[in-house]
């Protein structure tokens, strides 16, 4: 063994890169992860390929359907906090906008 090694020309990353897959870090709800793990254990496979297949199926399904008004309304209701939906705009504020135009 050498006493010193020169890493000035070294590159970070895997020694053998895998083609077609990328390592990422994501946050998944504990309940969802537990469901995938338990299903994968019953099926005798890994939970990560199972999540990958579920994402592929979702993307294939959504590519075929157009975005409808009802779907958009559902997403907005789910994503916006309840307090933001209940906030009313004051009449003075809307009058000010009309004057500025």
N, C-alpha and C positions, 0 to 999 in steps of 0.2 A: 504494500500500500504506500501511496505517496503521502508525504507530510502536508502538501498543499495541492489543491486542484484549481484549474482555471475555468471558471464558469462565465467568462465574459462573452463568449459566443453561444452560450446555451439558450435554448428556447423552452418556454413553459408549455405544459400540456402533456397529453398522453403520448406515450412512446409509439403506440400503434393507434392512430386515429380511426374511429369508426365512421363509415360513410352512411349518410342518410339519417343519422340521429344526432341530437344535440343535448348535452347535459344542461339542465336548468334547475333553478330553485323556485318553487311556488308554494303558496300557502293554501291548504285545503282544510275545510272544516273537519274536525276530529271525527264527527259522526260519519261523514262521507268516506273518509279514509278507512275507518273501521269496517264499514260495509264492504268496501272493495277488498280489504284484507281477508275478511271472513269468507267472502265468495270465492276468492282466489284459493284459499286454503281448501275449501270444499271441492273445487274443480281440480286442484293439484297443480296449479300454475302460480305465476307471480302476479301481484296486484298492479304493478306498473304497466305491463303489457295490456292488462285488462282496462286500465284507465285510458291508455292510448287508443284501444279499440273503441271505447265509448266515445271518445272525442272525435274519432274518425267518423263514426256512425252519425253523431250529431251534425258534423259539418256536411256530410253527404245529404242529410235530411234537410238542412236549412238552405243548401244551395239550390234545391229544387223548388222551394216555396218562396213566393214573393212576400215582402213585408206588408202586412195588412194594418189597417187602422187599429183594429182590436189588439193585435200583437204589440203595436207601438204603445198603446194606452196601458197595457198590462206591464210592459217593461218600465214605463215611466212611473207607474204606481209602486212598483217594487223598488225602484232605485232612489226615488226622491223620498226624503224623510217626511213623515206625516206633518210635522210642524211647518215645513216649507210649503206644502200643499194648502194648508189652512190659512196662511198669511194672505190678508187682503191688501190690495193696493189702495191707497188713499185717493180720493177724487182730486185733491189739489195736485198730487203728483202727475196724474194723467193730464190735467189742464196745463201744467207747466210744459209738458212734452209738446203739446199741440202748439203752444205759443212759440217755442223754440224753433219749430220747423218752419 
